[in-house]
Amino acid sequence: MKFSQQNARIRPYKRNLSNVRPDPDGSLGGGYDPEDIAEAGEEVTHSFIKVLPGFKANRWSPSLKVVSWVGGIVAVVAAAGLVKWLGWA
């Protein structure tokens, strides 16, 4: 494609682009102001976030750790007793 043909195709777009003016406040256009967003609806944060950030433990969390350790020890002792009772060791 020759330069003159390409320039002829681009000319209408350049004409439309020259009509576009930036906002006087310097924004890029579109979007909402922060104060409009803050007042634009119902507060739903507490519907989705129930506890403080980084907080996951519940009431039973320490107890579950103790039970898992004790259960592991009991399982090893029971397995050793079974091996001895069967005469495998």
WOGI-V164169 format. One record per helix or strand. SS is the DSSP state (@ for helix, = for strand). FROM is the first residue (numbers start at 1). LEN is the number of residues. If there is no record, write none. Layout:
SS;FROM;LEN
SS;FROM;LEN
//
This chain:
@;3;17
@;34;5
@;45;4
@;61;26
//
